Amino acid sequence: MKLAGLRPLAAAVVALAFLAPLAFFFFGALRAPGAAPPPSPELFPRDLSLESFDRVFGLIPFERQFLNSLIVVGFAVPLTVLTASWAGFGITLLGPRARRIAVAASLIVLMVPLAALWVPRFLIFREVGLIGSYVPLIAPALMGTTPFFVLLYYWSYRRLPADVVDAARLEGLGPLAIWRRVGMPLVRPTTFAVAALAFVFHWSNFIEPLLYLTDPDTFTLPLGLGSLGVLGPTDLSVLVAGALLVTIPALIAFALVQRRFLQNTRLAGWLGR
Amino acid sequence: MAGALIRRLSACGFGLALAVSGCGGGSSDGELTLQLFGDAEEATVYEDLLDEYERRTGASIDLINVPDQDAHYAKLSTSFAGGEPPDVFLANFRNFGPYADREALDPVGPRLDADPELEREDFYPQSLQAFTFGGALQCLPQNISSLVTYYNRDLFREAGLAEPPADWTFAQFEMAADRLTVDADGDGAAERYGIGVEPSLVRAAGFVWAAGGEVVDETEDPTRMTLDTPGSRAGLESLIGLREAGWAPTREEAAARPLDERFLDGTLGMFLSSRREVPTFRTIEDFEWDVAPFPAPSSGEPAAVLHSDGYCISRSGDSEAAWDFVRFAAGPDGQAILARGGRTVPSLKVVANSPAFLDDQAPQSARVFLEAIPEIRLLPNAPRWPEVEKAVSLALEQAYYGDATLDETLERIEAETSPLLGTG
């Protein structure tokens, strides 16, 4: 009983440790620009001001870049979930030998440094006339964004009891129907995890928009944030304000799914046993 | 918002299949693109420049502002390799070599010579020399900055130091660094430092030249670094000596609080840098500051280190239209617009000596930048020079912060740079 009473307290302490940086973040954005940043982080700035936010909107076309980022994420995240889950499920349906080859191939592809693909991808997308469009940013989602997401799905599907899939098969369901009606509902926590990670990946992607976008009107938020990041030290609060605005959608997305995510993890616990 | 979204999507022809769509890049819509790097504040100055150009000619230009230098050159390399570079880009003279070497640039020299208004003689010759590669002027310089000493006038007064004279020497410079350093509690970590300097090659070059040394054997076509000659060594030793004497922040201190921030809050007496600090330092309200020349050696020639950026034109684009923009941007009106932003020292003599540069804003002694020009010396613009500089700067940092001896550092520099300079 006593221990149970301590639980909320312990939770509060842990939460506080994680909230402290967020608080510095929040109050840092409320500092007025124009002074050198304080030598050590200050929790409560002396003069609260929204001027840094005004400067963000004055210096970069924030709304347009925000919309552009939303477009990319709006396509890339659902596509990633779809293709990664298909691929992961597909691997579980292979024979043991083919499965090993597929997993090994995914791991090898995972190890290819992204920088090695910049120029080849540029050439390919230029050849089909798509440099400057969002297609080069979204195209990786057609292959699950990264093999890591495919493997994540594969490991989740592998934990499904074989008789569940066999039973579905005996019912006469094809692979796609098994994936949709049996597989996906049972690996929902993985779907949320992949969706969240894919969101963060595409939302914060800097290098690909930098390389493949040519029209400033199409630029995404990380590029705008980058140009706030190299402002002089007296404008640090402007960068923090911009970063805060960029982070808010991610926080909202997490707040929306976390309840279902945590709940499902508990319910889904039987799978692991 | 939804309307804009739908318009954009239909314009870009999205679909699950990678259908070839009519959504091309900025260059395919017939507009010129200008790529440069700089912070958001700097970008607004360039937007003013482009607006003025559009007002005069009706031609609009897309500004691709890349946040930092590394990203700028990564994007340039990728787009050049992919065959779709920006029409015009801004490059430092120490970094355009790789592009000139691959003949990816349309040299501006012949166009400048044929121009009815601009003449070579209008520019400071050092800036033209900096962008000359393979015998041809490749890019048109827009600024000619150099290494100077920013100093806190209030701290000088407090320490009983006279303002640096126009011919101030290393001895006076070192005395000032010593007197400005304050370690009140005597714990070895000063509360205030006398001098801040980044231990990079572009800074070290000033010390090397002032001591009578050379950075490379041949500036135009370097085949080896010459930092190990007695004169060069003496220069490097005087740079390292600033840190050894405890007048400059340690590696940890400089990492915890960068030099420019220290200068801003009055805990750094002097700061060696180029013109680029001026817009930020103009926000200083708590004390007075000014610029002084880079100190002169007690014997020998004074030396200043060139910083210059130029407009380069890609060979693959519409060079004619690109030149029309470049001659405006690097011409008198374009340079005047940029000079008012505070960050540039104009490369055109007439603009540099006009109120557009010599206005009543800080620094009071802006003329220091112009008086240094006759003493300006150049680092090379060789094809692999950016790599050389990166390697040497990393090595020098070790020596400056006492993590390696000068001998070890010079050996490392020799080993790492000789393959890049073609003698390996």
Interface residues (C-beta under 8 A of the other chain):
Chain A: G34 A35 A36 P37 P39 L59 I60 L67 L70 I71 F75 L79 W118 V119 F122 L123 R126 V128 G129 L130 I131 G132 S133 Y134 V135 I138 A139 L142 F206 I207 L210 L211 L213 T214 D215 P216 L223 G224 G226 S227 L228 G229 V230 L231 G232 P233 T234 D235
Chain B: M1 A4 L5 R8 L9 C12 G13 F14 L16 L18 V20 S21 C23 G24 G25 G26 S27 S28 D29 T33 G38 D39 A40 E41 A43 T44 D62 L63 I64 N65 V66 P67 D68 A71 A74 K75 T78 S79 A81 G82 G83 E84 P86 R257 P258 D260 E261 L264 D265 P279 T280 T283
